């Protein structure tokens, strides 16, 4: 259990701010919850760095969605291989958050999310410029994931 309730709006703002500072989608959500996980922000940023761009630029599952699962695993995960109930509960929590995300955006696939905004998804990261941020829909995915996650952790 957390020591104090999480400010949902503040987490969404922090995650968005991290993204607008140049971090990828996964880093932005994961590092926004570094304090709750007992990690330094630097460690959290490193841990999530390979998950951006739909897992290393492969444009698969959105990094912000992956980060939700990573945070839940860090805070509610199981470490005993025989903990079948813990595994079932964690998977149910991840699936519930995923369903909430896809209820809003129809998919959690990075490539499809970008294509819906008219962006051709590339495997290589793009330079972060004002034009990049103006065209990219990712900030709203990041904010939603931070809100969903904070709400879940408060429940």
Secondary structure, 3 states (H helix, E strand, C coil): CCCCCCCHHHHHHHHHHHHHCCCCHHHHHHHHCHHHHCCCHHHHHHHHHHHCCCCCCCCCECHHHHHHHHHHHHHHCCCCCCCHHHHHHHHHHHHHHHHHHHHHHCCCEHHHHHHHCCCCCCCCCCCCCHHHHHHCCHHHHHHHHHHHHHHHHHC
